[in-house]
């Protein structure tokens, strides 16, 4: 075999190896080629985060979301990140699934893989204070916290926690082998300062103030498929939200959260959105549609859908009221 033929074969071999490596790289990072070659996906967008099928149905039913014609979605680690516009505002949305670890993972992926200017979260929550929030209402909290992170004290420990299980003995209060539990702070990491322990996670002040201004006269949905709310739903500002990985149906524990922390809603996602956004130093805001009341009877599917839809309406009105993000690849 001539030297020329050997050289040609060597070059072809190197090309095949390079192509294989490039293919492997693309499989590991499905956005790598899109980010550099397609400005539609590399466009600076707002990140819309939701947790459930009901939330996504509300978005789809509105008819306001228009998928991108060339790159409607990108799949990463089992999740689908949808690319498009919401009432002409460029967004990317992801359905995270429930529970804090899923939410945090999806939001972090969204922020790492795509040029996102800020995070808007809408979802469902339970009311802890029926005098303030009832099903169908939308809560716009000013701060959120993880209230499911406990240090469970030894029985008869001198250093008692806020949650004293004996206070909930029935029919009379007394000593309880479960003892007490103290709600814990969490570590907040960020790119610009040392990590610190925090309990309350504040909503971005500029976006919270914008929401209070833009949504004060928002008209919410009252009926769906023959199911109607007993009253007129409203948007409530300035509440505090409690996040944990357990679903709060117990009225006594709900009352405890109100008394000790002045929390008015309970959910399993908002604090994860807050923590991840703060760590990445991104603006964020939370809209919670109230679907039930802790200790009350379970809401039917119609009420739950109305709660999701009203939270979506609030998120959409907010998104359309803030400046449109500029191109990141001009």
VENCOR-V562175 format. One record per residue. RES is the residue in three letters. D_FIRST is the distance of its C-alpha to the first C-alpha in Angstrom with 1 decimal. Layout:
res->(RES | RES)
d_first->(D_FIRST | D_FIRST)
This chain:
res->(UNK | UNK | UNK | UNK | UNK | UNK | UNK | UNK | UNK | UNK | UNK | UNK | UNK | UNK | UNK | UNK | UNK | UNK | UNK | UNK | UNK | UNK | UNK | UNK | UNK | UNK | UNK | UNK | UNK | UNK | UNK | UNK | UNK | UNK | UNK | UNK | UNK | UNK | UNK | UNK | UNK | UNK | UNK | UNK | UNK | UNK | UNK | UNK | UNK | UNK | UNK | UNK | UNK | UNK | UNK | UNK | UNK | UNK | UNK | UNK | UNK | UNK | UNK | UNK | UNK | UNK | UNK | UNK | UNK | UNK | UNK | UNK | UNK | UNK | UNK | UNK | UNK | UNK | UNK | UNK | UNK | UNK | UNK | UNK | UNK | UNK | UNK | UNK | UNK | UNK | UNK | UNK | UNK | UNK | UNK | UNK | UNK | UNK | UNK | UNK | UNK | UNK | UNK | UNK | UNK | UNK | UNK | UNK | UNK | UNK | UNK | UNK | UNK | UNK | UNK | UNK | UNK | UNK | UNK | UNK | UNK | UNK | UNK | UNK | UNK | UNK | UNK | UNK | UNK | UNK | UNK | UNK | UNK | UNK | UNK | UNK | UNK | UNK | UNK | UNK | UNK | UNK | UNK | UNK | UNK | UNK | UNK | UNK | UNK | UNK | UNK | UNK | UNK | UNK | UNK | UNK | UNK | UNK | UNK | UNK | UNK | UNK | UNK | UNK | UNK | UNK | UNK | UNK | UNK | UNK | UNK | UNK | UNK | UNK | UNK | UNK | UNK | UNK | UNK | UNK | UNK | UNK | UNK | UNK | UNK | UNK | UNK | UNK | UNK | UNK | UNK | UNK | UNK | UNK | UNK | UNK | UNK | UNK | UNK | UNK | UNK | UNK | UNK | UNK | UNK | UNK | UNK | UNK | UNK | UNK | UNK | UNK | UNK | UNK | UNK | UNK | UNK | UNK | UNK | UNK | UNK | UNK | UNK | UNK | UNK | UNK | UNK | UNK | UNK | UNK | UNK | UNK | UNK | UNK | UNK | UNK | UNK | UNK | UNK | UNK | UNK | UNK | UNK | UNK | UNK | UNK | UNK | UNK | UNK | UNK | UNK | UNK | UNK | UNK | UNK | UNK | UNK | UNK | UNK | UNK | UNK | UNK | UNK | UNK | UNK | UNK | UNK | UNK | UNK | UNK | UNK | UNK | UNK | UNK | UNK | UNK | UNK | UNK | UNK | UNK | UNK | UNK | UNK | UNK | UNK | UNK | UNK | UNK | UNK | UNK | UNK | UNK | UNK | UNK | UNK | UNK | UNK | UNK | UNK | UNK | UNK | UNK | UNK | UNK | UNK | UNK | UNK | UNK | UNK | UNK | UNK | UNK | UNK | UNK | UNK | UNK | UNK | UNK | UNK | UNK | UNK | UNK | UNK | UNK | UNK | UNK | UNK | UNK | UNK | UNK)
d_first->(0.0 | 3.8 | 6.7 | 8.3 | 6.5 | 6.8 | 10.3 | 11.2 | 10.7 | 12.7 | 15.3 | 15.7 | 16.2 | 18.8 | 20.5 | 20.9 | 22.4 | 24.7 | 25.8 | 26.6 | 28.6 | 30.3 | 31.3 | 32.6 | 34.6 | 36.1 | 37.1 | 38.8 | 40.5 | 41.1 | 43.0 | 40.3 | 38.9 | 42.4 | 44.0 | 41.8 | 41.4 | 44.6 | 47.9 | 49.9 | 49.0 | 48.9 | 52.4 | 55.0 | 56.8 | 59.7 | 58.9 | 61.2 | 61.4 | 63.1 | 63.2 | 64.2 | 63.7 | 67.3 | 66.4 | 63.3 | 65.5 | 68.0 | 65.3 | 63.8 | 67.2 | 68.3 | 65.8 | 65.3 | 61.7 | 59.1 | 55.5 | 52.9 | 51.4 | 47.8 | 47.7 | 50.7 | 49.7 | 47.3 | 47.1 | 46.9 | 47.6 | 49.4 | 51.6 | 51.5 | 52.2 | 53.7 | 53.2 | 55.8 | 59.2 | 62.7 | 65.2 | 62.8 | 62.2 | 58.6 | 58.3 | 55.9 | 57.6 | 56.8 | 58.7 | 58.6 | 60.4 | 63.5 | 64.1 | 63.6 | 60.1 | 58.6 | 60.3 | 59.2 | 55.6 | 55.4 | 57.1 | 54.9 | 51.8 | 53.3 | 54.0 | 50.7 | 48.4 | 50.3 | 52.4 | 55.9 | 59.0 | 61.4 | 62.2 | 64.8 | 65.6 | 67.8 | 68.8 | 71.7 | 74.2 | 77.4 | 80.6 | 82.4 | 85.5 | 86.9 | 89.3 | 86.5 | 83.7 | 83.8 | 81.2 | 79.9 | 80.3 | 77.5 | 77.5 | 75.9 | 76.0 | 76.3 | 74.7 | 73.0 | 72.7 | 71.1 | 74.2 | 72.5 | 71.4 | 74.1 | 75.0 | 77.0 | 79.8 | 81.2 | 84.4 | 87.4 | 85.3 | 87.5 | 84.9 | 85.1 | 82.7 | 83.8 | 83.2 | 86.0 | 85.6 | 89.2 | 90.3 | 89.0 | 90.8 | 92.8 | 95.8 | 96.4 | 94.3 | 93.9 | 91.5 | 88.1 | 85.7 | 82.8 | 84.4 | 83.0 | 79.8 | 78.9 | 76.6 | 73.8 | 72.3 | 68.6 | 66.1 | 65.1 | 62.0 | 61.1 | 58.8 | 61.7 | 64.0 | 64.3 | 64.6 | 68.2 | 70.2 | 71.7 | 73.6 | 74.1 | 71.2 | 72.5 | 71.3 | 70.1 | 73.4 | 72.4 | 71.1 | 74.0 | 76.5 | 74.7 | 74.9 | 78.6 | 79.2 | 77.1 | 77.9 | 81.7 | 82.6 | 79.7 | 80.8 | 79.3 | 78.8 | 81.8 | 81.0 | 78.2 | 78.3 | 82.0 | 82.0 | 83.8 | 84.5 | 88.2 | 88.3 | 86.5 | 83.3 | 82.9 | 80.5 | 81.6 | 80.4 | 80.5 | 80.1 | 78.2 | 75.6 | 75.0 | 71.5 | 70.7 | 68.6 | 71.7 | 73.5 | 77.1 | 79.6 | 82.2 | 85.1 | 86.2 | 82.8 | 82.6 | 86.1 | 84.9 | 82.0 | 84.5 | 87.0 | 84.7 | 82.0 | 83.6 | 80.6 | 81.2 | 78.0 | 75.6 | 72.0 | 68.7 | 66.5 | 68.1 | 68.0 | 64.3 | 63.7 | 66.0 | 64.4 | 60.9 | 61.9 | 63.9 | 61.1 | 58.8 | 61.7 | 61.7 | 64.8 | 65.9 | 68.8 | 69.9 | 71.7 | 73.1 | 74.6 | 77.4 | 77.0 | 79.6 | 82.1 | 81.9 | 84.4 | 85.0 | 84.2 | 80.6 | 79.8 | 78.7 | 75.5 | 77.1 | 78.3 | 75.0 | 73.3 | 75.9 | 75.3 | 71.5 | 72.2 | 74.7 | 72.4 | 69.7 | 72.3 | 73.1 | 69.4 | 68.8 | 71.9 | 70.8 | 67.2 | 68.6 | 71.0 | 68.7 | 66.6 | 63.3 | 60.3 | 58.4 | 54.7 | 52.4 | 49.5 | 51.3)
